[in-house]
Amino acid sequence: SLFAFCAHQMAAGELRRSTRARMQVKFYKHEQAEQAADSAPRKRKQLNTLRIDDSEDEDEADVVVHSADSSDERPTKEQRKQSSKKSSKKSTAKATWHAEVAEKRIAARLNDIDKLQQGEKEHRLLDYVEDEDDLTEKYLSALKKVDKEKMFVLDRVREVHNDCYTNIEDCPCETLSVAGSKGNVYTVTISHLMTCNCPVSIWQKKGEESVCKHIIYVLHKILKAPEHLKYQQALLTRELKELFAHAPRLPSEIAEETVKDGNRKEATGECPICFEGFEESDDLTWCRAACGNNLHVACFQQWERAKNPVT
């Protein structure tokens, strides 16, 4: 435009500030005609292709839209497949970076906890939550997500804490691999200080930690924590023992007692992957190879994808 040209010339020192650019005079009828043209409905161009910009300089892939009148050829099925793989690899790399940073912060936080001296009484590492009225907005926001989103348990391991700050030899803890709503797999540890290596933990200040939605999901839906424990953000040894004593049994414990004949069992109870109850309208499958237990089809597919990620 003329204005842009003048601005460029002034910046180059080739046009004095006193120079005036003559602007074309528009009559009222011309302005009315232009407004009418602008307000008229425009034909939407059909979108036919998406190109993923796999530049390593950007945090996320840029999506460029080509309209139907583009001269570019429609990408082949193989090209779309390769583009999808690149995007998936990039997303996986980003999730891996988040997990590594989170694990370093968690390790540093746990290392800062001073071991109890002989005769010293155990104390809670974070403030006690009396009831729901004491819950923070951040916690309530995560709790709402738990009620709406389905997560998937890929693995559960319960063991005795090897280096507990309380110096108690039989202090239990449980580590779970949980696939979130977007398919990323995170490690949740239920111990005196509950941790998760999801991105939420990267930005939390020491002493002001708030449990993420993955930890809440584990406490509420998987371990079925009692009312006085389900909202806590840190647990005492006696509370950990109480929690695990009343929690659903580990899949490995159930498998040892299950007759492995491959016959389908009655669809009662909960799905062993998402820990949600079965509904009549649910699409179900079952373990034909061994136990015969029922599973949600969607849960099994998510479990299979998480166990065999695209690389």
C-alpha positions in Angstrom: 0.0 0.0 0.0 0.9 3.7 -0.3 1.1 4.0 3.4 3.5 1.1 3.8 5.7 2.5 0.9 6.0 5.9 2.6 6.8 4.3 5.9 9.5 2.3 4.3 11.0 5.4 2.5 11.0 7.4 5.7 12.8 4.6 7.5 15.4 4.6 4.8 15.9 8.4 5.1 14.8 9.0 1.5 11.5 10.9 2.3 11.2 13.9 4.7 8.5 13.7 7.4 6.9 16.9 5.9 6.1 15.0 2.7 2.4 14.3 2.4 1.0 11.3 0.5 -2.1 12.1 -1.4 -4.9 9.7 -0.5 -7.6 8.7 -2.9 -11.0 10.4 -2.0 -13.8 7.9 -1.5 -17.4 8.9 -2.0 -20.1 7.7 0.4 -21.7 5.5 -2.3 -18.3 3.8 -2.9 -17.9 3.0 0.9 -21.4 1.6 1.0 -20.7 -0.6 -1.9 -17.5 -1.9 -0.3 -19.3 -2.6 3.0 -22.0 -4.6 1.2 -19.4 -6.6 -0.6 -17.5 -7.4 2.6 -20.7 -8.4 4.4 -21.8 -10.8 1.7 -21.4 -14.5 2.5 -18.3 -15.9 1.0 -18.0 -19.4 -0.4 -16.1 -21.5 2.0 -13.1 -23.2 0.4 -12.9 -26.9 0.9 -10.0 -28.0 3.0 -8.3 -31.0 1.5 -4.9 -31.3 2.9 -2.9 -30.7 6.1 0.9 -30.4 6.0 2.8 -30.9 9.2 5.9 -28.7 9.5 8.3 -30.9 11.3 10.8 -28.1 12.1 12.9 -28.9 15.2 12.9 -25.1 16.1 9.3 -25.2 17.2 7.9 -26.8 20.3 4.9 -28.1 18.4 4.2 -28.9 14.8 2.7 -26.0 12.7 -0.3 -27.0 10.7 -0.6 -25.3 7.2 -4.0 -25.4 5.5 -4.2 -25.7 1.7 -7.5 -24.8 0.0 -9.1 -26.7 -2.8 -7.6 -24.4 -5.4 -4.1 -25.1 -4.3 -1.7 -26.3 -7.0 -0.1 -28.8 -4.5 -1.0 -32.5 -5.2 -3.0 -34.4 -2.7 -0.6 -36.3 -0.4 -0.5 -40.1 -0.9 -1.6 -42.5 1.8 2.1 -43.3 2.5 3.0 -39.6 2.9 0.1 -39.1 5.3 1.3 -42.1 7.3 4.9 -40.8 7.4 3.6 -37.4 8.5 1.6 -38.9 11.3 4.6 -40.9 12.5 6.7 -37.8 12.6 4.1 -36.0 14.6 3.7 -38.9 17.0 7.5 -39.2 17.5 7.7 -35.5 18.3 4.9 -35.7 20.8 6.6 -38.8 22.4 9.9 -36.9 22.6 8.2 -34.0 24.3 6.4 -36.2 26.8 9.7 -38.0 27.5 11.5 -34.7 28.2 8.7 -33.6 30.6 9.0 -37.0 32.5 12.7 -36.7 32.8 12.6 -33.2 34.2 9.8 -34.1 36.5 11.7 -37.2 37.8 14.8 -35.0 38.6 12.6 -32.6 40.6 10.9 -35.4 42.4 14.3 -37.0 43.3 15.6 -33.6 44.6 12.4 -33.1 46.6 12.7 -36.5 48.3 16.4 -36.0 48.9 15.5 -32.8 50.9 13.5 -34.8 53.4 15.5 -35.2 56.6 15.5 -38.6 58.2 14.0 -38.9 61.6 16.4 -39.2 64.5 16.0 -42.0 67.0 13.0 -41.3 69.2 11.7 -38.5 66.9 8.0 -38.6 66.1 6.8 -39.0 62.5 5.2 -35.9 61.0 3.1 -35.3 57.9 5.2 -33.9 55.0 2.3 -31.6 53.8 -0.6 -30.1 55.6 -3.5 -32.3 56.7 -6.7 -31.9 54.8 -9.6 -32.0 57.2 -12.5 -32.3 54.7 -13.7 -31.2 51.3 -14.0 -27.6 52.5 -10.2 -27.4 52.8 -9.6 -28.4 49.2 -7.9 -25.8 47.1 -9.2 -24.6 43.7 -6.3 -26.4 42.0 -7.3 -29.7 43.6 -11.0 -29.2 42.8 -10.1 -28.5 39.2 -8.1 -31.7 39.0 -10.9 -33.6 40.7 -13.4 -32.5 38.0 -11.1 -33.8 35.3 -10.9 -37.2 37.1 -14.7 -37.3 37.0 -14.8 -36.6 33.2 -11.7 -38.4 31.9 -10.9 -42.1 31.8 -7.4 -43.2 32.6 -5.8 -46.6 32.2 -3.6 -48.6 34.6 -0.9 -50.5 32.8 1.0 -51.8 35.8 0.9 -51.9 39.7 3.7 -52.9 41.9 3.5 -52.8 45.7 6.7 -53.1 47.8 8.4 -52.1 51.0 10.2 -48.8 51.0 13.9 -49.4 51.0 15.0 -46.0 52.3 12.1 -44.6 54.2 12.8 -41.3 56.0 11.0 -42.7 59.0 13.5 -45.6 59.3 10.5 -48.0 59.6 11.5 -51.3 57.9 8.0 -52.4 56.8 6.7 -49.1 55.3 4.7 -50.0 52.2 4.4 -48.0 49.0 2.9 -48.6 45.5 4.1 -47.6 42.1 1.6 -47.5 39.2 2.0 -46.9 35.5 -1.0 -44.8 34.4 -1.9 -43.7 30.9 -3.5 -40.3 30.9 -6.4 -39.1 28.7 -4.0 -38.2 25.9 -2.2 -41.5 25.9 1.0 -40.4 27.7 2.2 -42.9 30.4 3.1 -41.5 33.8 4.6 -43.1 36.9 2.6 -42.5 40.1 4.1 -43.4 43.5 1.9 -43.6 46.6 4.1 -43.1 49.6 4.6 -40.5 52.4 4.8 -37.9 49.7 2.7 -38.9 46.7 4.4 -38.1 43.3 3.8 -38.3 39.6 6.2 -37.5 36.8 3.6 -35.6 34.7 4.3 -32.0 33.6 2.3 -30.6 36.6 5.1 -31.5 39.0 7.7 -29.5 37.1 6.2 -26.2 38.1 5.4 -26.9 41.8 7.2 -25.1 44.6 8.7 -27.1 47.5 6.2 -27.4 50.3 3.3 -26.2 48.2 2.8 -29.3 46.1 -0.7 -30.2 45.0 -1.5 -33.7 43.8 -2.3 -34.0 40.1 -5.3 -35.7 38.4 -3.3 -38.9 38.0 -2.7 -39.2 41.8 -6.3 -38.3 42.5 -7.5 -41.0 40.0 -5.3 -43.6 41.8 -6.5 -42.7 45.3 -10.2 -42.4 44.4 -10.8 -45.0 41.7 -8.0 -47.6 41.9 -7.1 -47.8 45.6 -10.6 -46.8 46.8 -9.1 -44.7 49.6 -11.2 -44.2 52.7 -12.9 -40.8 53.0 -10.4 -39.5 55.5 -7.5 -40.4 53.3 -8.7 -39.8 49.7 -8.1 -36.0 49.9 -4.7 -36.1 51.5 -1.5 -34.9 49.7 0.9 -36.7 52.1 0.4 -39.8 54.3 1.8 -41.2 57.5 3.1 -44.8 57.7 0.0 -46.0 59.6 -2.2 -44.4 56.9 -0.3 -46.1 54.1 -0.8 -49.4 55.8 -4.5 -48.7 56.2 -4.8 -47.6 52.6 -3.2 -50.7 51.1 -4.9 -53.1 53.5 -8.3 -52.0 52.2 -7.4 -51.4 48.6 -8.4 -53.8 45.8 -6.0 -56.7 45.4 -3.1 -56.5 42.9 -3.8 -58.2 39.5 -0.8 -60.4 40.1 -2.3 -61.7 43.3 -5.7 -62.4 41.6 -4.0 -64.1 38.7 -2.3 -66.6 40.9 -5.7 -67.8 42.2 -7.5 -67.7 38.9 -8.2 -70.8 36.9 -6.6 -70.2 33.5 -9.0 -72.0 31.2 -9.8 -69.1 28.9 -13.5 -69.4 29.5 -15.3 -66.1 29.7 -16.4 -65.1 33.1 -19.5 -63.1 34.0 -19.2 -59.4 33.3 -19.5 -58.2 36.9 -17.4 -55.7 39.0 -14.9 -53.4 37.3 -12.7 -53.3 34.3 -9.1 -54.1 35.5 -7.6 -51.4 33.3 -9.7 -48.3 34.0 -11.4 -49.5 37.2 -14.8 -48.3 36.1 -17.8 -50.5 36.5 -19.4 -52.4 33.5 -22.6 -51.1 32.0 -25.0 -53.0 29.7 -24.2 -50.7 26.8 -20.4 -51.1 27.1 -18.4 -52.9 24.4 -16.6 -55.7 26.1 -13.9 -58.3 25.3 -12.3 -60.9 27.5 -8.9 -62.6 28.1 -9.2 -65.7 25.9 -5.6 -66.7 26.6 -5.9 -67.3 30.3 -8.1 -65.8 33.0 -11.3 -65.1 31.0 -11.9 -61.7 32.8 -13.8 -59.1 31.0 -12.4 -55.8 29.7 -13.7 -52.7 28.0 -12.7 -52.9 24.3 -11.5 -49.2 24.4 -9.5 -49.9 27.5 -7.8 -52.9 26.0 -7.0 -51.0 22.8 -5.5 -48.1 24.9 -3.5 -50.6 27.0 -2.2 -52.3 23.8 -1.1 -48.9 22.3 0.7 -47.9 25.5 2.5 -51.2 25.7 3.6 -51.0 22.1 4.1 -47.3 21.3 5.0 -46.0 17.9 8.8 -45.5 17.6 
